[in-house]
């Protein structure tokens, strides 16, 4: 079986890492993956380089990807052109490589779905987003998803409900395959984060709180900086790490985040780590991971990775984290967009080490049982086989 994956970024954050985790396992199951990556932004090529290391072919094409930079009239024209041009190029690729199935890896990448329709091959749309900024964009994207897919994979019940609420008649198309496949051997309590802490200048006595992921207004890095002064006043020996960077062309977000931290007097308490390739070691280095997303998180890969390492998580109580975290048992939830409540949760975690240890063990057990990459891969393959058998 040959599967062509069409993806929206050449980076290594949540959806990118999830794709890498899946495709590197497919050859051992007799499936040949090929990955199409976009060329519309000046990415460094982190995902493409990682795919090459695993012997997975990737191809750069100018495809249609929904981005905020295309939200004006010239942008819409540019996106439409890329959408059609990319679809024709992918259709040609499908024919040349004798592709059996096309898998679009996020709902923001458009060209693969139309290409599959034109080429007459099955299409799977993997929806990893909850679109909340615009009802017009939401209904347009979901209309495309339900009308240009044989099956739709939702990464959580929250994502599935987001689709079904818009188009209830298409409920049978949606398959919930929770998570994004976590390598529980790589992300493990045995993973050593001491070198990361040493390089960051964090002592064993300091409590290290981090947020890991792309810097973006919806990811809530600002919320952590607002909570930081409260935590410092009440818990004292705490450091914070912001791990991740911005999408190309959005560097102003990073600058504004730093300025905000300086205004609050906590810039020197924050480790500005940038993008890191050693995420298992970063998760192991943290004493606590925070998911402060200001809009509902579809699920949160960084949350699953941290929990697999036995690093406890405090998450905003909306979206996918509600399906994973049992408040007070395997993590903590706090009211969304409330920096004071976030600070209270961080302080509680910092000041109750025995309770935190129990939460750590329960968090690890949750991921091993329900989010391991091998079982996740098997479920994806079962879906492929079902589609091809019944088409």
N, C-alpha and C positions, 0 to 999 in steps of 0.2 A: 504494500500500500504506500502511495506517495501522498503526503499532505503538505499543502502550501499554506504557511502561516503569514498573515499580513498584520504588521504591527505599526503602532503610531509613534514610537520613539526609538532612538538609538542611544539609550541610556541604561542605567542599572538601578532603578528604583523599584517600586512594588510590582507593577504589571510586567515590567521588563524582566525582573528576577524570576517572576512566576513563569514566564514564557521559557526562559533559559532552563529552569528546573524541569519543566515538562519535556522540551524537545531533546535534551541530552539523554533522557531515558528511553526515548522512542525506538532508536535503532535496535536495542536488545529485544524488542518486541516485534521486529520485522517491519518497522515503519520507517520510511525515509522522509525526514522533514527538510523542507527548504523554507527559509524565512525572508520575506520582503520587508525592508526597512525604508523609512522615508528619507528623502534628501532635501526637504524644503527648509530645514534649519541647519545651522553649522554645528551639529553634534560632534563631540570628540570621537564617537564610535565605540563607546564602552561595551554595549551589547554585541555589536558586530565582532569586536575583538574577542569577547568571551565565547561567542559561538564558534569562531575559528579555532580557538584552543580545544574545543570539544569535537572538532571535525565536522561541524554543521555548516552547510553552505548558506550564505546570506547574500542578498542582492539589493542594491540601493536603487529605488525608483522614485520619481516625483509623483507621489500619490496624494489623494485628497484626505486631509486630516483636519478635523474640526478643532480649531484653536482660537483663543481670544484675539489673536492678532488679525483674524479674518472677520471681525464682527462689524466692520464698516462696509460701505457699498463696494469700494475697490477690492476689499478683502473677500467679499462674497463672490465677486466675479472671478478672482484668482482661485478661490477654493473650488468653484464650479468647474473651472477649466482643468485644475489638477485632478479633480474627481473623475472626469470623463477620460482625460488622457491616461491617468493611472489605470483606470478600469480596462482600457483597450490594451495597454502594455501587459497587464496581468493576464488578461484573456489569452493573449499570444503566448505568454509563458506557460499557462495551463496546458495549451495544446502541444507546445514544443516538448515539455517535460512529461507529458502524459500523467498529469495530476489527477488523483482520484477524488480529492476533497479539498476545499478551501476553508481555512479556519481564521476568521478575523478575531484578533486577540483583545481588542477593546471596542467599545461602541463609537469611539471618536474617529476610527479609521474606516473610510467609506468605500474605497475603490474595489476592495476584494469582493464585497457582496455583489456588486453589479457585474464584475468580471465573471464570477461563478455562474450567475444567471445567464449571461451571454454565452458562456462556454458550455452550459448544460451539465454542470457538475454540482454535487451537493455542497451546501454552504452551512457552516456552523458559526454563529456569532456569539462570542464570549463576552458577556456584559459584566464589566467590573466597576461601573459608575452609577451614581445616583445623581441625575441632572436636576439641580434645584434652582439655578440662576435664572432660567427663562422658560416659561411654559411653552412658548413657540418652539424653541430649540428642543425641549424635552419631547413634545409630541411628534415633531418632525423626525428626530432621531429614532424614537421608538417605532414610528410608522415604518421607517426603513428596515429596522431590525426585524420586525414581525413579518414584513412582506418579502424580504430578500433572504430568508433563512429557512433551512429545513428544520433545524433545531436551534434553540437558544440556551446557552449555559449561563446561569446566574451564580455569582460567587457566594451569595447569601440569600436568606429568605427576604431580607430587606430589599435587595436588588430585584428579586423575583416579584415582590409585591409592587415595586415601582413600575415594572413593566405591565403587570396584569391590571393594575388600577387604570392605566391608560387604555388598554385594549383587553378587556375581560374575556372576549371570545377566543383569544389566542392562548389561553392558560395552558392547554395541552402541549404547546410548543416548547414550554419553558422547563428546563431541567435544572434543579438546584444541585450543584456540585460544590460544596462549601469549601472555602479556603482557596489556596493557590499552591499547595504542595510544599511542605516543609521537610527538608532533610534533617531528620531528628538525630542523625549521627553527627552531622556537622554543627547543628545548633543544639547544644547539649550542656548540661551542668558541668561536664568534664572540660568544656572549652575554656582555655586560659585567656583571661582578659588583663592579666597583670602588666603585660608590656604596654598595652594601650594606656592604662592608668599612669604608668611610670612616665611615658612620653608626654602625657598631658599634664604632668606635675600634680597628680591627685594622690594623696596619701591613703593608706589603708583606713585611717581614722575618719576621713572625709566621706560624706554620703553623696554619691554622684547620681544626679537626676538628668536624664537625657530625653530629647525628642529626635527621632531618626526619620528622615524622609525629605522629599523635595520641599524647598522653601516656597510656600505659596500661601496666599491669604486664607484659604480654607483649611490649611493644615494647622493653624493655631500657634505657630511659634511665638507670635506677639502675646498670646494669652499666657504662655509660660513666663515670658519676661515680666509681665504684669504681676504674676504670682510670686516671682522671685524675691522682691523686697519683703513681702510678708513672711515668706519661709525663712529668710535670713534673720529677721528680727526674732522669730520664735524658735527656730531650730539651730541657728548658728552655723555649725560646721558642715555646710552644704555647698557643693559646686554644681553647676549646670553645664550641659553640653548640647549644642545645636549641631547635629550631624546631618549634612546634606547641603545642597546648593540649589540655585535657581535654574530654570530652563533658559537656554540661550535667548538673549534679547530682553530678559526681565531682570537684569542686574540691579535695577533701581529698587526692587523689593528687598534685596539683601542689604543695600545701603540704608534703607529706611528702618529695617529691623535693628541694625546696629545703632542707628541714631536714637531709636526708641529706648533701647537698653541703656544708652548713655544718659538720656533724660531721667530715667528711673534710678540711676546710680548703681546699676548692676552689671555693666559691661565687663568689668574686671573679674566678675564671678562666673562669667560664661566662657566656656571653651568653644571657640568658633572653628569647628572641626572640618567644615567643607565636606565634599564628597569623599567617602571611604570605600575601598574595595574589601576591607577586612571586617565585614558586618558581623559575622559570628563572634569575633573577638571583641568588637565594640559592644555587642549585646551582653557578653559575659562581663565586660568591664563595668557596666552600669549597675548600680544598686536598685534603680527604679527607672522604668520607661514610662513616659507620659504620651498619651494620644489626646491632644487638646483640640481636635478638629472642630472648627466652628460651624460646619454643615455636616449632615450625616455621613459618616464614613461607610463606604460599601461593605468593607470588612476590616481591613488593616493588616497587611502582611507583616509590617514591623512588629505589631502586637503579637502575632503568632510566633515570630522568630524569637522575640524576647521570652515569651512564655516557655518555648521549647528549651531555652537555656536555663530556665528556672529563675529568670529575672522578673519580678512582679511588675504589674502594669496598672496604671491609673488611666482610665479612659473616659471621655465625654459620653454621657449616657444617651446616645442616639445612634441609629443605624446599626451596622453589623456588630460592633462590640457588645451590644445587648444579647446577641446570640451566643457569645463565647464566654463572657465574664459573668460569673455569679457573684454579685456584690458581697464582699467580705469573706468569700470562700476561696476563689482562685484569682482575685483581683479586686480593684475598687472602681466604682463609677462615681462621677460627679456631674452636677447639672451643667449642661452645655453653656459656653460663653460666660462662665462665672469664675473669674480668676481667684476670688477669695475662697470659693469652695474647692478649687484646684489646690490652692495653698494648704488648706486644712487636710486634704487627702494626702498630700506629700508629707506634711508634718507627721501625720498619723503613721505612715509607713516608716519614716525615719526614726521615730521614737519607740516603736514596738517591734524589736528585732525577732523575738520568738514567734509572734503572730505572723510577721512577714515571712519567716521561714516556712511556716505551714502553708501560706498562700503560694509560695514558690513551688513547693512539691505538688500542690493541687494543679497549678498552672501547667507544669511539665506533663503531668498525667493527662490533662485535657488534650494537649496537642498530640501526644503519642497515640492516644485512642482515636482521635477524630480528624487529624490534619496531616498525617504522614504522607510524604511525597509518593511513595510506591503505590499505596492504595489509591491516591488521587489520580495517578497516571493510569492505573487499571480502569478506573471509572470513565475516564475520557476515552480510552480505547474501546471500551464496551459500547459507548455511545456512537463512535465512528462505525463500528461493525454493525450496529443496529440500523443506522441510517443507510449504509451501503446495501444491506441485506433487503431492506424494505423499499428501496427506491425503485 
